[in-house]
């Protein structure tokens, strides 16, 4: 049992702590999502994708616990300084500034708060919170450890990032730390030259990585050239990073949508990261380096000429449904020729995509209503599919759309 003499926070104070944790996890989710297209380093893109989902899931767990504690509006009453901090996270200018603030200021602060929380609350009476926090400690420890290690490998490429980190840390200190109960410092002076770069109109890659040429993209025959077709297909899987990047910008550009939507989109984003990774695994197994695969950055770049609602409707009610028959055919083909690895990879992709299509059916009408569109889901699907046929740089997407009709 807990010591009877040690001071514990009240249930009302506990609610306020958990509200701040949930708010900061959501802020990390949003900043990492918005910045996913703007980060050139491949390792960081992959880690961001996982951490976007983990941050969203942490916020969702915290919000669920808050409901159990009779708090149904978890973002009400958040201090103006904490809101400023969340907005300023987006205003980093490069990879080093994003990692040093999101991870080494906010996430590291959350980690310390999580570690202390079981000794702060009435643990004997608040076991659901304690069990949840114990899980979050393990997840956040891995996130912070990755950031510390990765930043040490890239920090020399970005000068002056420490000033922005110190500014964000100063905002946190001015609001009494993560839990809001530390001694409050004076507000810091904001560094110059930190205008908002989001949303990214073009996704970023390392400067020496090759870029996809649509005129050189020809699909080998599945039956007569199975090895060439398999390599061609998994190169395209690796380029599903652009789908994740698109969802990152969509998530960042639609903050007015319900929390459940944000949670679903964060998972959808991570699924696309995983699809890119299954492409990465197979491409490497088939003898190529990732950096040798031409990057289809044009998909993201052309999608970003559309509003976020159009992008989401196009992705979930056109592109992903159109791709279902091809995935089924590939799975059957790889099973027939005994390629169990490729068949397993596409099977998991296929399962994920079914959920994405369901989410599209659920959230496209809500997006249309929220952002005052005078269209039905069927109308926006037809309009964006016609746009896709004219504007996609990938012949495979055109073929899928035509085959669907």
C-alpha positions in Angstrom: 0.0 0.0 0.0 1.1 3.6 -0.5 2.6 5.6 2.3 -0.2 7.4 4.2 2.1 10.4 5.0 3.1 11.2 1.4 1.1 14.0 -0.3 -0.9 12.9 -3.3 -2.7 15.1 -5.8 -6.4 15.2 -5.7 -8.6 13.7 -8.4 -9.2 17.2 -9.8 -5.5 17.8 -10.0 -5.0 14.4 -11.6 -7.4 15.3 -14.3 -5.5 18.5 -15.0 -2.2 16.6 -15.3 -3.8 14.1 -17.6 -5.3 16.8 -19.8 -1.9 18.4 -20.3 -0.3 15.0 -21.1 -3.0 14.3 -23.7 -2.7 17.8 -25.2 1.1 17.5 -25.5 0.9 14.0 -27.1 -1.6 15.4 -29.6 0.7 18.3 -30.3 3.6 15.9 -31.0 1.3 13.9 -33.3 0.3 17.0 -35.3 3.8 18.4 -35.7 5.4 15.1 -36.7 2.5 14.5 -39.2 2.9 18.0 -40.7 6.6 17.6 -40.9 6.8 14.1 -42.3 7.0 15.3 -45.9 9.6 17.9 -45.0 12.1 15.6 -43.5 14.7 14.4 -46.1 16.3 11.6 -43.9 14.7 8.2 -44.6 15.3 6.8 -41.2 13.6 9.8 -39.6 10.6 9.5 -41.9 10.1 5.9 -40.8 10.4 6.6 -37.1 8.1 9.6 -37.4 5.5 7.4 -38.9 5.5 5.0 -36.0 5.7 7.8 -33.4 2.8 9.7 -35.0 0.6 6.7 -34.4 2.1 6.1 -30.9 1.4 9.7 -29.9 -2.1 9.5 -31.2 -2.7 6.3 -29.4 -1.3 7.7 -26.2 -3.6 10.7 -26.5 -6.5 8.4 -27.1 -5.8 6.3 -24.0 -5.4 9.5 -21.9 -8.6 10.9 -23.2 -10.4 7.6 -22.5 -9.1 7.7 -18.9 -10.2 11.3 -18.6 -13.7 10.3 -19.6 -13.7 7.7 -16.8 -12.7 10.5 -14.5 -15.7 12.5 -15.7 -13.8 14.9 -17.9 -15.4 15.0 -21.3 -13.8 18.1 -22.8 -10.1 17.4 -22.3 -8.9 20.4 -24.3 -10.9 22.9 -22.3 -8.9 25.0 -19.9 -5.5 24.4 -21.4 -3.2 27.3 -20.7 -2.5 29.9 -23.4 1.3 29.3 -23.0 0.9 25.6 -23.6 -1.2 26.3 -26.6 1.5 28.7 -27.9 4.1 25.9 -27.3 2.0 23.5 -29.4 1.7 26.0 -32.2 5.4 26.8 -32.1 6.4 23.2 -32.5 5.2 23.4 -36.1 7.5 26.4 -36.7 10.8 24.5 -36.6 12.9 24.9 -39.7 14.7 21.6 -40.2 15.1 18.0 -39.0 17.3 19.0 -36.0 14.9 21.6 -34.7 11.9 19.3 -35.0 13.6 16.3 -33.3 15.2 18.5 -30.5 11.9 20.1 -29.6 9.3 17.4 -30.1 11.4 14.6 -28.6 14.1 16.2 -26.4 11.9 18.9 -24.9 8.3 17.7 -25.0 8.6 13.9 -25.1 11.5 13.9 -22.6 9.4 16.1 -20.3 6.5 13.8 -20.7 8.7 10.8 -19.9 9.8 12.4 -16.6 6.2 13.2 -15.8 5.0 9.7 -16.6 7.7 8.2 -14.5 6.7 10.3 -11.5 2.9 10.0 -11.9 2.5 6.7 -10.1 4.1 8.3 -7.0 2.0 11.5 -7.5 -1.5 10.1 -7.7 -3.2 7.8 -5.2 -1.9 4.7 -6.9 -3.9 2.3 -4.8 -7.2 4.0 -5.9 -6.1 5.0 -9.4 -4.8 1.8 -10.8 -6.3 2.3 -14.3 -4.2 5.5 -14.7 -1.1 3.8 -13.2 -1.3 0.8 -15.6 -1.8 3.1 -18.6 1.1 5.4 -17.6 3.4 2.3 -17.1 2.8 1.4 -20.8 3.4 5.0 -21.9 6.8 5.1 -20.1 8.0 2.1 -22.1 6.9 3.6 -25.4 8.2 7.1 -24.6 11.6 5.8 -23.5 12.1 4.2 -26.9 11.1 7.4 -28.7 13.5 9.6 -26.7 16.3 7.1 -27.0 16.0 7.0 -30.8 15.9 10.8 -31.0 19.0 11.2 -28.9 20.9 8.7 -31.0 19.7 10.0 -34.3 20.2 13.6 -33.6 23.8 13.0 -32.8 24.3 11.6 -36.3 22.8 14.7 -38.1 23.2 17.7 -35.9 26.3 18.8 -37.7 24.3 19.2 -40.9 22.0 21.9 -39.3 23.5 24.9 -37.6 21.9 26.9 -34.8 19.2 24.4 -34.0 20.0 24.8 -30.3 18.4 28.2 -30.1 15.0 27.0 -31.2 15.2 24.0 -28.8 16.0 26.4 -25.9 13.1 28.6 -26.9 10.6 25.8 -26.8 12.1 24.5 -23.5 11.7 28.1 -22.2 8.0 28.0 -23.1 7.6 24.8 -21.2 9.4 26.2 -18.2 7.3 29.4 -18.3 4.2 27.2 -18.0 5.4 25.2 -15.0 6.7 22.2 -16.9 4.7 19.3 -18.3 2.4 19.1 -15.3 2.1 22.9 -14.9 3.1 22.8 -11.2 6.8 23.6 -11.3 8.1 27.1 -10.6 7.3 29.2 -13.6 10.1 31.0 -15.4 9.8 34.1 -17.5 8.6 33.8 -21.1 11.6 33.3 -23.4 12.5 35.6 -26.4 11.5 34.1 -29.7 14.3 33.5 -32.2 13.9 35.3 -35.6 13.4 33.6 -39.0 11.0 31.0 -37.9 8.0 31.4 -40.2 5.7 28.5 -40.7 6.7 26.1 -43.5 3.7 23.9 -43.2 2.0 22.4 -45.1 4.9 21.3 -47.4 4.0 21.7 -51.0 6.7 19.3 -52.1 8.0 16.3 -50.2 11.7 16.2 -49.5 14.3 13.5 -50.1 18.1 13.4 -49.7 19.7 15.3 -52.6 21.6 12.3 -54.0 18.5 10.0 -54.2 17.2 9.3 -57.7 13.8 10.7 -58.7 11.2 8.6 -60.6 10.7 9.2 -64.3 7.1 8.3 -65.3 8.3 7.8 -68.9 10.5 5.0 -67.8 7.9 3.1 -65.8 6.8 0.0 -67.6 5.1 -2.9 -65.9 6.7 -6.3 -66.7 4.3 -9.1 -67.5 3.4 -10.9 -64.3 3.3 -14.4 -65.9 6.2 -14.3 -68.4 8.6 -12.1 -66.3 7.7 -13.0 -62.7 11.0 -11.8 -61.2 11.0 -8.5 -63.0 7.4 -7.9 -62.2 7.9 -8.7 -58.5 10.8 -6.2 -58.2 8.9 -3.6 -60.1 5.9 -4.0 -57.8 7.9 -3.8 -54.6 9.7 -0.7 -55.8 6.2 0.9 -56.0 5.4 -0.4 -52.5 8.5 1.3 -51.2 7.1 4.5 -52.7 4.0 4.3 -50.6 5.9 6.6 -48.3 4.3 9.3 -50.4 0.8 8.1 -49.3 2.0 8.4 -45.7 3.3 11.9 -46.4 0.0 12.9 -48.0 -1.9 11.7 -45.0 0.5 13.7 -42.7 -0.4 16.9 -44.5 -4.1 16.0 -44.6 -4.0 15.4 -40.8 -2.3 18.6 -40.2 -4.6 20.6 -42.4 -7.9 19.3 -40.9 -7.7 20.1 -37.1 -11.4 20.9 -37.0 -12.3 17.3 -37.5 -13.3 15.0 -34.5 -10.7 13.4 -32.5 -11.7 9.9 -33.7 -10.9 11.0 -37.2 -7.5 12.2 -36.2 -6.8 9.0 -34.4 -7.9 6.9 -37.5 -5.8 9.0 -39.9 -2.7 8.6 -37.7 -3.2 4.8 -37.9 -3.8 5.0 -41.6 -0.6 7.0 -42.0 1.4 4.4 -40.0 -0.1 1.6 -42.1 1.3 3.4 -45.3 4.7 3.6 -43.6 4.5 -0.1 -43.0 3.6 -0.7 -46.6 6.6 1.3 -47.6 8.7 -0.8 -45.2 7.4 -4.1 -46.7 8.6 -2.7 -50.0 11.9 -1.9 -48.5 12.3 -5.4 -47.0 11.5 -7.1 -50.3 13.6 -4.7 -52.4 16.6 -5.3 -50.2 16.0 -9.1 -50.2 15.9 -8.9 -54.0 19.3 -7.2 -54.1 18.8 -3.4 -54.3 19.6 -0.6 -51.9 16.8 1.7 -50.9 18.7 4.7 -52.1 18.9 3.1 -55.6 15.1 3.1 -56.0 13.7 6.1 -57.8 11.5 8.1 -55.5 7.9 8.9 -56.8 7.8 12.3 -55.1 5.5 13.5 -57.9 2.5 11.8 -56.3 2.7 13.9 -53.1 3.5 17.0 -55.1 0.5 16.8 -57.4 -1.8 15.8 -54.6 -0.9 18.9 -52.7 -2.4 21.0 -55.5 -5.8 19.8 -54.2 -7.5 20.8 -50.9 -7.2 18.4 -48.0 -10.8 17.2 -48.3 -10.3 16.3 -52.0 -7.0 14.5 -51.2 -8.6 12.4 -48.5 -11.6 11.5 -50.7 -9.4 10.7 -53.6 -7.1 8.4 -51.6 -9.8 6.5 -49.6 -12.7 6.4 -52.0 -10.9 6.1 -55.3 -7.2 5.1 -55.2 -7.4 2.5 -52.5 -10.7 0.8 -53.7 -9.3 0.7 -57.3 -6.2 -1.1 -56.1 -8.0 -4.0 -54.4 -8.3 -6.3 -57.5 -4.6 -5.9 -58.3 -3.6 -6.8 -54.8 -5.8 -9.9 -54.9 -4.3 -10.9 -58.3 -0.8 -10.5 -57.1 -1.4 -12.5 -54.0 -2.9 -15.4 -56.0 0.0 -15.2 -58.4 2.7 -15.3 -55.7 1.0 -18.1 -54.0 0.8 -20.1 -57.2 4.6 -19.7 -57.8 5.5 -20.5 -54.2 6.6 -16.9 -53.2 5.3 -17.1 -49.7 7.1 -13.9 -48.6 5.6 -11.7 -51.3 2.1 -13.3 -50.8 2.3 -12.6 -47.0 3.4 -9.0 -47.6 0.5 -8.2 -49.9 -2.0 -10.0 -47.7 -1.3 -7.7 -44.8 -1.4 -4.7 -47.1 -4.7 -5.9 -48.4 -6.2 -6.2 -44.9 -5.0 -2.7 -44.0 -6.5 -1.2 -47.2 -9.9 -2.7 -46.3 -10.0 -0.6 -43.2 -8.8 2.5 -45.0 -11.7 2.2 -47.4 -14.1 1.8 -44.5 -12.7 4.9 -42.9 -13.0 6.8 -46.2 -16.7 5.9 -46.3 -17.1 7.0 -42.7 -15.1 10.3 -42.8 -15.6 11.6 -46.3 -19.2 12.7 -45.6 -18.0 14.4 -42.3 -15.2 16.2 -44.1 -17.7 17.4 -46.8 -20.0 18.7 -44.1 -17.3 20.2 -41.9 -15.7 22.1 -44.7 -18.9 23.2 -46.4 -18.7 21.2 -49.7 -21.8 21.1 -51.9 -21.1 17.6 -53.1 -22.0 14.1 -52.1 -19.3 11.4 -51.5 -20.2 9.9 -54.9 -19.8 13.2 -56.6 -16.4 14.1 -55.1 -15.2 10.5 -55.8 -16.2 10.9 -59.5 -14.6 14.4 -59.8 -11.3 13.4 -58.1 -11.0 10.2 -60.1 -11.4 12.2 -63.3 -8.7 14.5 -62.0 -6.5 11.5 -61.2 -6.7 10.2 -64.7 -5.4 13.5 -66.0 -2.8 14.3 -63.3 -1.3 11.2 -61.8 2.4 10.6 -62.7 2.0 6.8 -62.1 0.6 4.7 -65.0 -0.4 2.0 -62.5 -2.9 4.3 -60.9 -4.4 5.2 -64.3 -4.7 1.5 -65.2 -6.4 0.7 -61.9 -8.9 3.5 -62.4 -9.7 2.4 -65.9 -9.9 -1.3 -65.0 -12.3 -0.4 -62.2 -14.8 0.9 -64.8 
